């Protein structure tokens, strides 16, 4: 399979996993490989959206502004295509009824444009586009059994079974990418090759989602496209979000931490929504029609596989998406992080082809280390918040971050500039440092001092 020079496209790449991360990765690989084979364990085709091994996909998903920017470069016209189906595009501050711990966020222009749609429709549109590209081949109902080695330290392909077949298929490749998600067998496959993997970083944060879609009539539509109530440790363990999505529907996901699980029966679901302080969710749920099935999903923890620390990481092997890091879905980071990883791979492969030299050799370990840098900020932001649900053993860094966030929210209720800064950070189009600008820092300190004084006098 080692054909061609580094200035040309390489021969074959194999992507294990045909979900969202696998599809975005496959799109990137088509620019650098003549053939891209996608192995998917479920019986999917070009018209498939959500599939059985991605149960989280039935629930509300957020595509942050940064992720949308990357997807629009890789899939030109995607935003317009989804909009034509009825997925609204709007400013993060103008069309969201956002209840944060200190009160409702200001309804103001932030300059951060977002779009709401279902994960089901997003995957369907991406799958149709990717499978229509020259050189892309989908193998459905394929279960990967392990990695092949051509020489010590270099992966040369995969072995997989297709449902109903007795013998495994051995498929050679110039590059193998594991995008098989949170159920990935990569740790085991690496163990079979004699490699040890460091323990995963795990932050426990049990959260239960219960979700449904229902009709969004064209008449009497509200002045928002998203209504949201934020959960915040330790006193607000319940939350929810309702999104205007394609085909004149609402998607609603109610969620609760630890034992605060939203019920799946209609009456219990509505009662849970009524217990929230943002009344807009219950109002829409109470008057819903044409309801689709209610589904529940439990995310037990955040986990980050430390592949960037594996000594002698194999050449020609990459890991992306949930195969590397599973985030608490409440923060809406997963889709955008996978897009950032694909964008990173796109740039690294282009540089390898452009500069010549070793080509793919040396790229894999470097890529996993750079992925770790991509993950560090979103992991820190989400895990610091989740650590606060456990009253025991909270690290000082998490306590400080939680204190600061609480007062940023308090200031932002009456300060559109601070809220706009938060919107940019939350959507990954600005670094967290913009929330530590001297003007914001002084406001936060002033608010904390004032609040502390009132508490002391009271």
C-alpha positions as a LaTeX table, in Angstrom:
\begin{tabular}{lrrr}
\hline
Residue & $x$ (\AA) & $y$ (\AA) & $z$ (\AA) \\
\hline
Unk1 & 0.00 & 0.00 & 0.00 \\
Unk2 & 2.98 & 2.39 & 0.35 \\
Unk3 & 2.65 & 4.00 & $-3.06$ \\
Unk4 & 3.26 & 7.50 & $-4.37$ \\
Unk5 & 5.36 & 10.39 & $-3.14$ \\
Unk6 & 4.42 & 12.71 & $-0.32$ \\
Unk7 & 3.36 & 15.40 & $-2.83$ \\
Unk8 & 0.70 & 13.04 & $-4.22$ \\
Unk9 & $-2.32$ & 11.61 & $-2.50$ \\
Unk10 & $-1.64$ & 8.42 & $-0.56$ \\
Unk11 & $-3.42$ & 5.17 & $-1.31$ \\
Unk12 & $-6.03$ & 4.04 & 1.22 \\
Unk13 & $-7.26$ & 5.32 & 4.57 \\
Unk14 & $-9.64$ & 3.36 & 6.79 \\
Unk15 & $-12.00$ & 5.05 & 9.24 \\
Unk16 & $-13.42$ & 2.83 & 11.98 \\
Unk17 & $-16.82$ & 4.30 & 12.79 \\
Unk18 & $-19.30$ & 5.99 & 10.48 \\
Unk19 & $-20.95$ & 8.38 & 12.93 \\
Unk20 & $-20.47$ & 12.13 & 13.06 \\
Unk21 & $-16.74$ & 12.15 & 13.92 \\
Unk22 & $-16.03$ & 9.40 & 11.39 \\
Unk23 & $-17.87$ & 11.24 & 8.62 \\
Unk24 & $-16.10$ & 14.55 & 9.22 \\
Unk25 & $-12.77$ & 12.74 & 9.37 \\
Unk26 & $-13.53$ & 10.82 & 6.16 \\
Unk27 & $-14.28$ & 14.10 & 4.39 \\
Unk28 & $-10.85$ & 15.44 & 5.43 \\
Unk29 & $-9.08$ & 12.26 & 4.31 \\
Unk30 & $-10.48$ & 12.47 & 0.77 \\
Unk31 & $-8.16$ & 15.41 & 0.11 \\
Unk32 & $-5.09$ & 13.30 & 0.89 \\
Unk33 & $-6.03$ & 9.71 & $-0.03$ \\
Unk34 & $-7.28$ & 8.17 & $-3.24$ \\
Unk35 & $-9.54$ & 5.74 & $-1.36$ \\
Unk36 & $-11.31$ & 6.14 & 2.00 \\
Unk37 & $-13.10$ & 3.12 & 3.49 \\
Unk38 & $-15.56$ & 3.73 & 6.32 \\
Unk39 & $-16.35$ & 0.74 & 8.54 \\
Unk40 & $-19.61$ & 1.13 & 10.48 \\
Unk41 & $-20.94$ & $-1.49$ & 12.88 \\
Unk42 & $-24.59$ & $-0.53$ & 12.27 \\
Unk43 & $-26.53$ & $-1.32$ & 9.05 \\
Unk44 & $-26.51$ & 2.26 & 7.74 \\
Unk45 & $-26.83$ & 3.74 & 4.26 \\
Unk46 & $-26.76$ & 7.23 & 2.76 \\
Unk47 & $-30.21$ & 8.07 & 4.14 \\
Unk48 & $-29.53$ & 6.95 & 7.71 \\
Unk49 & $-29.51$ & 9.55 & 10.46 \\
Unk50 & $-29.37$ & 8.32 & 14.05 \\
Unk51 & $-28.28$ & 4.69 & 14.40 \\
Unk52 & $-28.35$ & 2.17 & 17.29 \\
Unk53 & $-24.76$ & 2.52 & 18.52 \\
Unk54 & $-25.17$ & 6.29 & 18.97 \\
Unk55 & $-28.08$ & 6.43 & 21.45 \\
Unk56 & $-27.05$ & 9.90 & 22.62 \\
Unk57 & $-27.87$ & 11.21 & 19.15 \\
Unk58 & $-31.62$ & 11.21 & 19.89 \\
Unk59 & $-31.15$ & 14.08 & 22.33 \\
Unk60 & $-30.63$ & 17.82 & 21.90 \\
Unk61 & $-27.24$ & 18.72 & 20.45 \\
Unk62 & $-25.48$ & 22.05 & 20.16 \\
Unk63 & $-23.26$ & 22.93 & 17.25 \\
Unk64 & $-21.14$ & 25.75 & 18.64 \\
Unk65 & $-20.25$ & 28.63 & 16.33 \\
Unk66 & $-16.64$ & 27.45 & 15.89 \\
Unk67 & $-17.74$ & 23.96 & 14.87 \\
Unk68 & $-20.21$ & 25.41 & 12.39 \\
Unk69 & $-17.45$ & 27.51 & 10.82 \\
Unk70 & $-15.31$ & 24.43 & 10.26 \\
Unk71 & $-18.19$ & 22.37 & 8.85 \\
Unk72 & $-19.06$ & 25.13 & 6.41 \\
Unk73 & $-15.50$ & 25.05 & 5.05 \\
Unk74 & $-15.52$ & 21.25 & 4.72 \\
Unk75 & $-19.12$ & 21.06 & 3.48 \\
Unk76 & $-19.89$ & 24.32 & 1.65 \\
Unk77 & $-23.55$ & 25.26 & 1.74 \\
Unk78 & $-24.40$ & 22.96 & 4.67 \\
Unk79 & $-25.88$ & 25.78 & 6.75 \\
Unk80 & $-28.11$ & 26.88 & 3.88 \\
Unk81 & $-29.13$ & 23.28 & 3.19 \\
Unk82 & $-30.25$ & 22.81 & 6.80 \\
Unk83 & $-31.92$ & 26.22 & 6.81 \\
Unk84 & $-33.96$ & 25.24 & 3.77 \\
Unk85 & $-35.30$ & 22.35 & 5.87 \\
Unk86 & $-36.38$ & 24.81 & 8.56 \\
Unk87 & $-33.33$ & 24.85 & 10.88 \\
Unk88 & $-33.14$ & 28.48 & 12.04 \\
Unk89 & $-29.98$ & 30.61 & 12.04 \\
Unk90 & $-29.88$ & 33.30 & 14.71 \\
Unk91 & $-27.74$ & 35.41 & 17.00 \\
Unk92 & $-26.84$ & 33.66 & 20.26 \\
Unk93 & $-28.04$ & 36.62 & 22.32 \\
Unk94 & $-31.15$ & 37.69 & 20.42 \\
Unk95 & $-33.13$ & 34.47 & 20.01 \\
Unk96 & $-32.29$ & 32.50 & 23.17 \\
Unk97 & $-34.24$ & 32.67 & 26.41 \\
Unk98 & $-31.26$ & 31.72 & 28.60 \\
Unk99 & $-31.81$ & 31.33 & 32.34 \\
Unk100 & $-28.46$ & 31.16 & 34.08 \\
Unk101 & $-27.93$ & 30.84 & 37.86 \\
Unk102 & $-28.23$ & 34.60 & 38.51 \\
Unk103 & $-31.21$ & 35.28 & 36.25 \\
Unk104 & $-32.11$ & 35.64 & 32.59 \\
Unk105 & $-29.31$ & 36.66 & 30.25 \\
Unk106 & $-29.82$ & 39.92 & 28.36 \\
Unk107 & $-31.49$ & 39.63 & 24.96 \\
Unk108 & $-28.83$ & 41.46 & 22.97 \\
Unk109 & $-26.80$ & 41.09 & 19.81 \\
Unk110 & $-23.57$ & 39.16 & 20.44 \\
Unk111 & $-22.31$ & 38.70 & 16.89 \\
Unk112 & $-22.20$ & 34.93 & 17.49 \\
Unk113 & $-24.38$ & 33.24 & 14.87 \\
Unk114 & $-25.62$ & 29.71 & 15.60 \\
Unk115 & $-28.05$ & 27.23 & 14.07 \\
Unk116 & $-30.24$ & 24.63 & 15.76 \\
Unk117 & $-31.06$ & 21.24 & 14.21 \\
Unk118 & $-31.23$ & 17.60 & 15.22 \\
Unk119 & $-28.21$ & 15.34 & 15.29 \\
Unk120 & $-30.30$ & 12.97 & 13.17 \\
Unk121 & $-30.58$ & 15.44 & 10.28 \\
Unk122 & $-26.98$ & 16.60 & 10.58 \\
Unk123 & $-25.62$ & 13.05 & 10.29 \\
Unk124 & $-27.92$ & 12.26 & 7.38 \\
Unk125 & $-26.76$ & 15.30 & 5.43 \\
Unk126 & $-23.09$ & 14.66 & 6.18 \\
Unk127 & $-23.39$ & 10.96 & 5.31 \\
Unk128 & $-25.02$ & 11.73 & 1.97 \\
Unk129 & $-22.30$ & 14.22 & 1.09 \\
Unk130 & $-19.38$ & 12.05 & 2.19 \\
Unk131 & $-20.61$ & 8.90 & 0.46 \\
Unk132 & $-21.08$ & 10.86 & $-2.76$ \\
Unk133 & $-17.39$ & 11.83 & $-2.84$ \\
Unk134 & $-15.13$ & 9.96 & $-5.30$ \\
Unk135 & $-13.13$ & 7.19 & $-3.66$ \\
Unk136 & $-15.29$ & 6.83 & $-0.55$ \\
Unk137 & $-16.67$ & 3.39 & 0.23 \\
Unk138 & $-18.95$ & 2.45 & 3.13 \\
Unk139 & $-18.87$ & $-1.04$ & 4.64 \\
Unk140 & $-21.94$ & $-1.32$ & 6.87 \\
Unk141 & $-22.55$ & $-3.92$ & 9.60 \\
Unk142 & $-18.77$ & $-4.25$ & 9.96 \\
Unk143 & $-17.28$ & $-4.99$ & 13.37 \\
Unk144 & $-13.59$ & $-4.20$ & 13.72 \\
Unk145 & $-11.63$ & $-7.01$ & 15.40 \\
Unk146 & $-8.17$ & $-5.50$ & 15.63 \\
Unk147 & $-5.21$ & $-3.82$ & 13.97 \\
Unk148 & $-2.71$ & $-5.29$ & 11.52 \\
Unk149 & 1.04 & $-4.66$ & 11.79 \\
Unk150 & 3.34 & $-4.72$ & 8.79 \\
Unk151 & 6.46 & $-4.07$ & 10.82 \\
Unk152 & 7.10 & $-3.35$ & 14.52 \\
Unk153 & 5.55 & $-0.04$ & 15.48 \\
Unk154 & 3.61 & 0.54 & 12.25 \\
Unk155 & $-0.08$ & $-0.21$ & 11.70 \\
Unk156 & $-0.77$ & $-1.55$ & 8.21 \\
Unk157 & $-4.53$ & $-2.12$ & 8.27 \\
Unk158 & $-7.47$ & $-3.62$ & 10.13 \\
Unk159 & $-9.26$ & $-6.93$ & 10.49 \\
Unk160 & $-13.06$ & $-6.85$ & 10.60 \\
Unk161 & $-16.13$ & $-9.06$ & 10.40 \\
Unk162 & $-19.23$ & $-8.28$ & 8.40 \\
Unk163 & $-22.42$ & $-9.52$ & 10.05 \\
Unk164 & $-23.26$ & $-12.99$ & 8.75 \\
Unk165 & $-19.76$ & $-13.80$ & 7.52 \\
Unk166 & $-17.64$ & $-16.52$ & 9.06 \\
Unk167 & $-14.16$ & $-15.29$ & 8.19 \\
Unk168 & $-12.63$ & $-11.92$ & 9.03 \\
Unk169 & $-11.63$ & $-9.52$ & 6.27 \\
Unk170 & $-8.09$ & $-8.18$ & 6.35 \\
Unk171 & $-7.90$ & $-4.73$ & 4.83 \\
Unk172 & $-4.56$ & $-3.02$ & 4.22 \\
Unk173 & $-4.30$ & 0.73 & 4.67 \\
Unk174 & $-1.80$ & 3.55 & 4.66 \\
Unk175 & $-3.62$ & 5.16 & 7.60 \\
Unk176 & $-6.16$ & 3.88 & 10.14 \\
Unk177 & $-8.36$ & 6.28 & 12.13 \\
Unk178 & $-10.43$ & 5.10 & 15.08 \\
Unk179 & $-13.63$ & 7.14 & 15.25 \\
Unk180 & $-15.76$ & 4.39 & 16.77 \\
Unk181 & $-16.81$ & 6.44 & 19.78 \\
Unk182 & $-17.18$ & 5.77 & 23.47 \\
Unk183 & $-17.48$ & 2.00 & 22.90 \\
Unk184 & $-14.14$ & 1.90 & 21.06 \\
Unk185 & $-11.98$ & $-1.21$ & 21.40 \\
Unk186 & $-8.76$ & 0.73 & 20.84 \\
Unk187 & $-7.33$ & 0.08 & 24.31 \\
Unk188 & $-7.74$ & $-3.66$ & 23.75 \\
Unk189 & $-6.31$ & $-3.49$ & 20.24 \\
Unk190 & $-3.26$ & $-1.62$ & 21.52 \\
Unk191 & $-2.90$ & $-4.21$ & 24.28 \\
Unk192 & $-2.92$ & $-6.96$ & 21.67 \\
Unk193 & 0.06 & $-5.17$ & 20.09 \\
Unk194 & 1.91 & $-5.17$ & 23.41 \\
Unk195 & 1.33 & $-1.50$ & 24.19 \\
Unk196 & 0.15 & $-0.26$ & 27.58 \\
Unk197 & $-2.22$ & 2.70 & 27.80 \\
Unk198 & $-2.18$ & 5.07 & 30.79 \\
Unk199 & $-5.30$ & 5.17 & 32.92 \\
Unk200 & $-8.03$ & 7.44 & 31.63 \\
Unk201 & $-8.77$ & 10.73 & 33.32 \\
Unk202 & $-12.28$ & 10.37 & 34.69 \\
Unk203 & $-14.57$ & 12.95 & 36.27 \\
Unk204 & $-17.79$ & 11.46 & 37.54 \\
Unk205 & $-20.88$ & 13.45 & 36.66 \\
Unk206 & $-23.95$ & 11.31 & 36.24 \\
Unk207 & $-26.53$ & 13.15 & 34.16 \\
Unk208 & $-29.77$ & 11.75 & 32.77 \\
Unk209 & $-31.39$ & 13.14 & 29.64 \\
Unk210 & $-35.00$ & 12.56 & 28.67 \\
Unk211 & $-35.95$ & 13.93 & 25.28 \\
Unk212 & $-38.76$ & 14.22 & 22.78 \\
Unk213 & $-39.56$ & 15.97 & 19.50 \\
Unk214 & $-42.93$ & 17.54 & 18.86 \\
Unk215 & $-44.62$ & 19.82 & 16.35 \\
Unk216 & $-43.77$ & 23.55 & 16.09 \\
Unk217 & $-46.83$ & 25.12 & 14.45 \\
Unk218 & $-46.13$ & 28.01 & 12.11 \\
Unk219 & $-48.73$ & 30.22 & 13.79 \\
Unk220 & $-48.16$ & 31.94 & 17.15 \\
Unk221 & $-44.44$ & 31.21 & 17.30 \\
Unk222 & $-42.59$ & 32.70 & 20.29 \\
Unk223 & $-39.86$ & 35.32 & 20.11 \\
Unk224 & $-37.12$ & 32.77 & 20.73 \\
Unk225 & $-35.65$ & 29.75 & 18.96 \\
Unk226 & $-34.05$ & 28.27 & 22.08 \\
Unk227 & $-35.21$ & 28.22 & 25.70 \\
Unk228 & $-32.66$ & 27.00 & 28.21 \\
Unk229 & $-32.28$ & 26.55 & 31.92 \\
Unk230 & $-28.75$ & 25.95 & 33.10 \\
Unk231 & $-27.93$ & 23.46 & 35.85 \\
Unk232 & $-25.33$ & 24.73 & 38.31 \\
Unk233 & $-23.75$ & 22.99 & 41.28 \\
Unk234 & $-24.69$ & 22.51 & 43.97 \\
Unk235 & $-28.11$ & 24.10 & 44.17 \\
Unk236 & $-29.57$ & 23.75 & 40.66 \\
Unk237 & $-29.42$ & 20.04 & 39.72 \\
Unk238 & $-32.20$ & 20.26 & 37.13 \\
Unk239 & $-32.17$ & 21.89 & 33.73 \\
Unk240 & $-33.51$ & 21.68 & 30.24 \\
Unk241 & $-33.32$ & 22.98 & 26.72 \\
Unk242 & $-35.81$ & 23.28 & 23.90 \\
Unk243 & $-34.62$ & 23.97 & 20.36 \\
Unk244 & $-36.43$ & 25.00 & 17.20 \\
Unk245 & $-35.26$ & 22.45 & 14.61 \\
Unk246 & $-35.90$ & 21.44 & 11.03 \\
Unk247 & $-39.26$ & 20.32 & 9.66 \\
Unk248 & $-41.30$ & 22.55 & 11.98 \\
Unk249 & $-40.46$ & 20.74 & 15.19 \\
Unk250 & $-39.20$ & 21.41 & 18.67 \\
Unk251 & $-36.56$ & 19.18 & 20.26 \\
Unk252 & $-36.73$ & 19.18 & 24.04 \\
Unk253 & $-34.22$ & 17.60 & 26.40 \\
Unk254 & $-34.77$ & 17.77 & 30.14 \\
Unk255 & $-31.82$ & 16.72 & 32.29 \\
Unk256 & $-30.87$ & 16.19 & 35.89 \\
Unk257 & $-27.72$ & 15.37 & 37.80 \\
Unk258 & $-27.35$ & 12.35 & 40.07 \\
Unk259 & $-30.81$ & 11.15 & 41.15 \\
Unk260 & $-32.73$ & 14.01 & 39.49 \\
Unk261 & $-33.71$ & 11.98 & 36.41 \\
Unk262 & $-36.52$ & 13.39 & 34.24 \\
Unk263 & $-39.34$ & 10.81 & 33.88 \\
Unk264 & $-40.27$ & 9.27 & 30.55 \\
Unk265 & $-44.05$ & 9.30 & 31.06 \\
Unk266 & $-45.93$ & 12.33 & 29.74 \\
Unk267 & $-47.26$ & 13.51 & 33.09 \\
Unk268 & $-43.95$ & 13.16 & 34.89 \\
Unk269 & $-42.13$ & 14.85 & 32.03 \\
Unk270 & $-44.38$ & 17.90 & 32.21 \\
Unk271 & $-44.15$ & 18.03 & 36.00 \\
Unk272 & $-40.35$ & 18.01 & 35.77 \\
Unk273 & $-40.48$ & 20.88 & 33.25 \\
Unk274 & $-42.81$ & 22.83 & 35.55 \\
Unk275 & $-40.26$ & 22.47 & 38.35 \\
Unk276 & $-37.79$ & 24.54 & 36.31 \\
Unk277 & $-37.55$ & 28.30 & 36.83 \\
Unk278 & $-37.64$ & 29.04 & 33.10 \\
Unk279 & $-41.38$ & 28.68 & 32.39 \\
Unk280 & $-40.99$ & 28.60 & 28.61 \\
Unk281 & $-40.12$ & 24.91 & 28.48 \\
Unk282 & $-43.23$ & 23.80 & 30.36 \\
Unk283 & $-45.43$ & 26.17 & 28.34 \\
Unk284 & $-44.40$ & 24.56 & 25.05 \\
Unk285 & $-44.47$ & 21.00 & 26.40 \\
Unk286 & $-47.94$ & 21.46 & 27.86 \\
Unk287 & $-49.38$ & 22.49 & 24.48 \\
Unk288 & $-47.44$ & 20.00 & 22.36 \\
Unk289 & $-49.01$ & 17.99 & 19.55 \\
Unk290 & $-47.77$ & 15.23 & 17.23 \\
Unk291 & $-45.27$ & 13.99 & 19.79 \\
Unk292 & $-42.51$ & 11.57 & 18.74 \\
Unk293 & $-41.23$ & 8.78 & 21.07 \\
Unk294 & $-39.67$ & 9.82 & 24.37 \\
Unk295 & $-36.12$ & 8.57 & 24.91 \\
Unk296 & $-33.75$ & 8.52 & 27.86 \\
Unk297 & $-29.97$ & 8.46 & 28.00 \\
Unk298 & $-27.57$ & 8.36 & 30.96 \\
Unk299 & $-24.04$ & 9.74 & 30.76 \\
Unk300 & $-22.09$ & 8.44 & 33.74 \\
Unk301 & $-18.87$ & 10.43 & 33.51 \\
Unk302 & $-16.40$ & 12.43 & 31.47 \\
Unk303 & $-13.40$ & 10.41 & 30.36 \\
Unk304 & $-10.21$ & 11.28 & 28.50 \\
Unk305 & $-8.01$ & 8.48 & 27.15 \\
Unk306 & $-4.41$ & 9.57 & 27.49 \\
Unk307 & $-3.23$ & 8.39 & 24.08 \\
Unk308 & $-0.86$ & 11.33 & 23.80 \\
Unk309 & 1.14 & 9.78 & 26.65 \\
Unk310 & 1.51 & 6.31 & 25.08 \\
Unk311 & 5.16 & 5.58 & 24.57 \\
Unk312 & 5.93 & 4.42 & 21.05 \\
Unk313 & 2.47 & 5.29 & 19.73 \\
Unk314 & 2.12 & 3.27 & 16.49 \\
Unk315 & 2.76 & 4.94 & 13.16 \\
Unk316 & $-0.18$ & 5.20 & 10.76 \\
Unk317 & $-2.79$ & 5.10 & 13.58 \\
Unk318 & $-4.96$ & 7.98 & 14.81 \\
Unk319 & $-7.82$ & 8.31 & 17.31 \\
Unk320 & $-10.48$ & 11.04 & 17.18 \\
Unk321 & $-13.80$ & 12.08 & 18.69 \\
Unk322 & $-15.31$ & 10.14 & 21.58 \\
Unk323 & $-12.71$ & 7.42 & 21.06 \\
Unk324 & $-10.35$ & 9.88 & 22.75 \\
Unk325 & $-12.52$ & 12.06 & 24.97 \\
Unk326 & $-16.14$ & 11.84 & 26.12 \\
Unk327 & $-17.53$ & 15.11 & 27.46 \\
Unk328 & $-20.56$ & 15.71 & 29.60 \\
Unk329 & $-23.13$ & 16.49 & 26.88 \\
Unk330 & $-24.69$ & 19.32 & 28.90 \\
Unk331 & $-21.91$ & 21.66 & 27.74 \\
Unk332 & $-22.46$ & 20.98 & 24.04 \\
Unk333 & $-18.74$ & 20.63 & 23.25 \\
Unk334 & $-18.49$ & 17.21 & 21.58 \\
Unk335 & $-19.52$ & 18.05 & 18.00 \\
Unk336 & $-17.31$ & 21.11 & 17.86 \\
Unk337 & $-14.28$ & 19.37 & 19.38 \\
Unk338 & $-14.54$ & 16.61 & 16.76 \\
Unk339 & $-14.67$ & 19.30 & 14.06 \\
Unk340 & $-11.56$ & 20.95 & 15.54 \\
Unk341 & $-9.76$ & 17.59 & 15.48 \\
Unk342 & $-10.73$ & 17.08 & 11.83 \\
Unk343 & $-9.52$ & 20.57 & 10.96 \\
Unk344 & $-6.22$ & 19.84 & 12.71 \\
Unk345 & $-5.82$ & 16.60 & 10.75 \\
Unk346 & $-6.66$ & 18.42 & 7.51 \\
Unk347 & $-3.89$ & 20.94 & 8.09 \\
Unk348 & $-1.32$ & 18.37 & 9.19 \\
Unk349 & $-1.93$ & 16.09 & 6.20 \\
Unk350 & $-1.76$ & 19.03 & 3.80 \\
Unk351 & 1.56 & 20.10 & 5.35 \\
Unk352 & 2.94 & 16.54 & 5.12 \\
Unk353 & 2.09 & 16.36 & 1.41 \\
Unk354 & 3.34 & 19.86 & 0.71 \\
Unk355 & 6.70 & 19.65 & 2.46 \\
Unk356 & 7.69 & 16.13 & 1.40 \\
Unk357 & 10.17 & 14.42 & 3.68 \\
Unk358 & 8.80 & 11.52 & 5.70 \\
Unk359 & 5.18 & 11.91 & 4.59 \\
Unk360 & 2.95 & 10.01 & 7.01 \\
Unk361 & 5.85 & 8.76 & 9.13 \\
Unk362 & 6.01 & 10.65 & 12.41 \\
Unk363 & 2.58 & 12.20 & 11.95 \\
Unk364 & 0.53 & 9.94 & 14.25 \\
Unk365 & 2.23 & 10.63 & 17.57 \\
Unk366 & 2.46 & 14.33 & 16.79 \\
Unk367 & $-1.23$ & 14.41 & 15.94 \\
Unk368 & $-2.30$ & 12.78 & 19.23 \\
Unk369 & $-0.19$ & 15.28 & 21.19 \\
Unk370 & $-1.80$ & 18.19 & 19.34 \\
Unk371 & $-5.25$ & 16.70 & 19.89 \\
Unk372 & $-4.48$ & 16.77 & 23.61 \\
Unk373 & $-3.84$ & 20.51 & 23.33 \\
Unk374 & $-7.17$ & 20.95 & 21.52 \\
Unk375 & $-8.93$ & 19.05 & 24.32 \\
Unk376 & $-7.31$ & 20.81 & 27.26 \\
Unk377 & $-9.47$ & 23.95 & 27.38 \\
Unk378 & $-12.91$ & 22.34 & 26.87 \\
Unk379 & $-11.98$ & 19.51 & 29.24 \\
Unk380 & $-10.88$ & 21.97 & 31.92 \\
Unk381 & $-14.01$ & 24.11 & 31.57 \\
Unk382 & $-16.43$ & 21.19 & 31.76 \\
Unk383 & $-14.62$ & 19.06 & 34.34 \\
Unk384 & $-14.12$ & 21.98 & 36.74 \\
Unk385 & $-17.88$ & 22.53 & 36.72 \\
Unk386 & $-18.65$ & 18.84 & 37.17 \\
Unk387 & $-16.20$ & 18.44 & 40.03 \\
Unk388 & $-18.38$ & 20.81 & 42.05 \\
Unk389 & $-21.23$ & 18.28 & 42.22 \\
Unk390 & $-19.10$ & 16.22 & 44.62 \\
Unk391 & $-18.83$ & 18.00 & 47.98 \\
Unk392 & $-15.74$ & 15.99 & 48.91 \\
Unk393 & $-12.28$ & 16.41 & 47.43 \\
Unk394 & $-12.91$ & 19.46 & 45.28 \\
Unk395 & $-9.57$ & 20.78 & 43.97 \\
Unk396 & $-8.75$ & 24.40 & 44.64 \\
Unk397 & $-8.61$ & 25.18 & 40.91 \\
Unk398 & $-12.20$ & 23.97 & 40.44 \\
Unk399 & $-13.40$ & 25.98 & 43.45 \\
Unk400 & $-11.79$ & 29.18 & 42.16 \\
Unk401 & $-13.16$ & 28.65 & 38.64 \\
Unk402 & $-16.64$ & 27.95 & 40.00 \\
Unk403 & $-16.55$ & 31.07 & 42.18 \\
Unk404 & $-15.47$ & 33.21 & 39.25 \\
Unk405 & $-18.08$ & 31.76 & 36.91 \\
Unk406 & $-20.83$ & 32.40 & 39.44 \\
Unk407 & $-19.94$ & 36.07 & 39.62 \\
Unk408 & $-19.49$ & 36.40 & 35.85 \\
Unk409 & $-23.06$ & 35.18 & 35.50 \\
Unk410 & $-24.23$ & 37.64 & 38.16 \\
Unk411 & $-22.59$ & 40.56 & 36.34 \\
Unk412 & $-23.75$ & 39.46 & 32.88 \\
Unk413 & $-27.45$ & 39.64 & 33.76 \\
Unk414 & $-27.25$ & 43.44 & 33.49 \\
Unk415 & $-24.17$ & 43.76 & 31.28 \\
Unk416 & $-24.51$ & 42.89 & 27.57 \\
Unk417 & $-20.75$ & 43.23 & 27.00 \\
Unk418 & $-19.92$ & 40.58 & 29.61 \\
Unk419 & $-22.68$ & 38.33 & 28.27 \\
Unk420 & $-21.33$ & 38.71 & 24.73 \\
Unk421 & $-17.88$ & 37.74 & 25.96 \\
Unk422 & $-19.34$ & 34.66 & 27.61 \\
Unk423 & $-21.18$ & 33.78 & 24.38 \\
Unk424 & $-17.94$ & 33.94 & 22.39 \\
Unk425 & $-16.08$ & 31.76 & 24.90 \\
Unk426 & $-18.94$ & 29.24 & 25.16 \\
Unk427 & $-18.98$ & 28.95 & 21.37 \\
Unk428 & $-15.19$ & 28.50 & 21.17 \\
Unk429 & $-14.67$ & 31.54 & 18.95 \\
Unk430 & $-12.70$ & 33.32 & 21.70 \\
Unk431 & $-10.35$ & 32.03 & 24.41 \\
Unk432 & $-11.38$ & 32.03 & 28.10 \\
Unk433 & $-8.94$ & 34.89 & 28.66 \\
Unk434 & $-11.51$ & 37.38 & 27.31 \\
Unk435 & $-13.48$ & 36.78 & 30.52 \\
Unk436 & $-10.41$ & 37.82 & 32.51 \\
Unk437 & $-9.94$ & 41.14 & 30.74 \\
Unk438 & $-9.29$ & 43.90 & 33.33 \\
Unk439 & $-12.70$ & 45.49 & 32.70 \\
Unk440 & $-14.47$ & 42.19 & 33.38 \\
Unk441 & $-12.22$ & 41.32 & 36.30 \\
Unk442 & $-13.01$ & 44.61 & 38.04 \\
Unk443 & $-16.74$ & 44.12 & 37.53 \\
Unk444 & $-16.56$ & 40.59 & 38.94 \\
Unk445 & $-14.57$ & 41.69 & 41.98 \\
Unk446 & $-16.96$ & 44.57 & 42.54 \\
Unk447 & $-19.99$ & 42.32 & 42.29 \\
Unk448 & $-18.46$ & 39.75 & 44.66 \\
Unk449 & $-17.52$ & 42.47 & 47.16 \\
Unk450 & $-21.00$ & 43.99 & 47.03 \\
Unk451 & $-22.68$ & 40.64 & 47.35 \\
Unk452 & $-20.41$ & 39.62 & 50.20 \\
Unk453 & $-21.13$ & 42.87 & 52.01 \\
Unk454 & $-24.87$ & 42.43 & 51.71 \\
Unk455 & $-24.56$ & 38.84 & 52.94 \\
Unk456 & $-22.50$ & 39.95 & 55.95 \\
Unk457 & $-24.94$ & 42.75 & 56.87 \\
Unk458 & $-27.90$ & 40.38 & 56.43 \\
\hline
\end{tabular}
